[in-house]
């Protein structure tokens, strides 16, 4: 009887640990955190340029642009933030940010 109870407990613990092991990762999707000043724009790959807004999700190869005095703060997938100032342009890569014009504050 004691062996059976022990096996049930061990089996339950293995089942629980395997379900925790295979949980999907909760990586944050890149997004716009704040647009404190416009004009600021977003162009998703293959889409037209639109006005940037807080909470907007971003994907690889998205083009971000500000015109003076526009500013925008972006959250990357790994939890890092950056801000771009007026008259800036950059492209989000899968693992990098390519500044094409202007300034970025990390």
Rosetta blueprint (number, residue, H / E / L):
1 X L
2 X H
3 X H
4 X H
5 X H
6 X H
7 X H
8 X H
9 X H
10 X H
11 X H
12 X H
13 X H
14 X H
15 X H
16 X H
17 X H
18 X H
19 X H
20 X H
21 X H
22 X L
23 X L
24 X L
25 X L
26 X L
27 X L
28 X L
29 X L
30 X L
31 X E
32 X E
33 X E
34 X E
35 X E
36 X E
37 X E
38 X L
39 X L
40 X E
41 X E
42 X E
43 X E
44 X L
45 X L
46 X L
47 X L
48 X L
49 X L
50 X E
51 X E
52 X L
53 X L
54 X L
55 X L
56 X L
57 X E
58 X L
59 X L
60 X L
61 X L
62 X L
63 X E
64 X E
65 X E
66 X E
67 X L
68 X L
69 X L
70 X L
71 X E
72 X E
73 X E
74 X E
75 X E
76 X L
77 X L
78 X L
79 X L
80 X L
81 X E
82 X E
83 X E
84 X E
85 X L
86 X L
87 X L
88 X E
89 X E
90 X E
91 X E
92 X E
93 X L
94 X L
95 X L
96 X L
97 X E
98 X E
99 X E
100 X E
101 X E
102 X L
103 X L
104 X E
105 X E
106 X L
